[in-house]
């Protein structure tokens, strides 16, 4: 079984400004700080025309239901990788090293109605019998919260 999460982040800025923001390590660090990440390593590098972004972060699991905390512990490592094959289209993978499951999908940046919209479309899979579906729902909720935080930080970043 799996769960799908699709979310749009809207910015009052041109596509070029949004794609430059997504390639800025300072923006990625600011998003981590806003989310209260315990520690992070961020890598942004170009290989030819392709942009590789890796956000290796540790987050507290405070507030996570006890059934899930037994699996992930008091804090959890989350590794998000983005490979942008064009400035406006990227593949996303999110892993929790050593834990069953993954999240994969895409990000697309496009102009709509005078604004720039980044659409993230992810499929969440957790391979644990009986509780996998519950954990997929929990992860979906946490990812949605993270995307909303990123959108807020992004709007502030672009307004400067």
N, C-alpha and C positions, 0 to 999 in steps of 0.2 A: 504494500500500500504506500501511497505518497500523498503529499499535500502541496498544492500550488499557491504561490503568493505573487500577486501582480500589484505593483504600486507605482503611481506617477508622482514625480517631484517637479513642481513648476517653479520656474525662475523668471524674473523680469529682467532678462539680460539676453544678449545675442548668443547664438550657438557657440561661437568662437570663445566667448568669455567663460561659458560653462565648461567646455572641453578643456580649456586652459586651467580652470579651477580643479577639475578632476585629475589633472596631471601634476598638481602642485603638492609636494609632500607636506608643506606647512598647513594646507587645508585639511589633509588627512589627519595630521596630528591634532589639529583643532577639534575635529569631529571626535576623536578618541578622548580628548580632555573633557569635552562637553558630556560625553556618555559616562564619564567616571571610570574609564578603563584603568586598571591597576598599573599596567606597563604595556608598552608596545614597541615594535620595530617596524618601520615603514620603509619600503624600497619602491622607488619609481625610476624605471630606466627604459630607455628607447633601444630597441634592437631593430635597426633599419627603420621602417615606417610603423612598426608595432610598438605600442606602449605596454609595458608590464608593470602592474601595481601589485604589491604584496603588503598586506596589513596583518602582522602577526601580533595578536593581542591577548592579554590575560584579563578576564573579567571576574568580578565577584559573583557568586551564585546566591547571594542574599536575596530572599524573597522567592526563590525557586521552590516549587512544591517538593516535599520530602521524598516522594517516589523518584523524582528526577535527580535530586541532590545526591541520592545514593549512587547514582551512575556517574555524575560529573564531579562530585566533590565540592569543597568550599570555594574553589575558584576553578575556572576552566580556560583552557587555551583555545582560541579560535583563529584560524588562518584563512583569510580572505584573499583570493587571487583574482585579478582582473587582467585579461589580455584584450587590449583594444586594437583590433586589426585595422580599423579606420578611426578617425577622431570621434565618430558618432556611433560606433557599434563595437561592443565588447562582450566577451564571454566571462562569466563569473563562476567561480567555485568557492565554496566555503566548507572547511573541514574542521572537525574537532579531533585533533590527533589522538589516536588510541581508543576512540569511541566509535561505536557502530553508527553509520549514517553519513550523509553528505547532503549538500545543497548545490545545485547546478542551475545555470540559466544564463540570461543575457541582460545587457543594459543597452538601451537605444536612446540617443539624444536627437531631438528634432524640434523644429520650430512649428508651433501651432498657435494660430490666432495672435501673432505678435509676441508670443512668449516662447521660452525654451522649455521643453518637457523632457525629463529623463524618465524613461519607463524601465523599471526593473521587473523581470519575470523569472521567478525561481521555482524549482521543484525541490521539495524537502523529502528526504527518505531516511527513515530510521529502522534498521533491521533488528528490532527486539520484539520477540513474540509477546503478545498480550498488551504491552504498554507502548509499543511503537507509535501507534496512532495518537495517543495522548501526548507523547513527547514531540511528535511532528507538529501538533497544534500549539504546544508551548513554544517551540522554536519559531514557528510562524509568527506568533504574537511578539516574541522578542525581536525578530528581524524587522517586523513592521515598526516597532518602537525605534529601532536603530535607524531605519530609513527616514522616519519622520524627524529624528534628531539631525541626521545628515542634511535634510532639506532645510531645516531652520538655520543651521550653521552656514550652509551654502548661501541662503538668502542674505544673511548678515555679511558674509564674506564678499559677495558681489555688490553689496550696497556701499562698501568702503571706497 
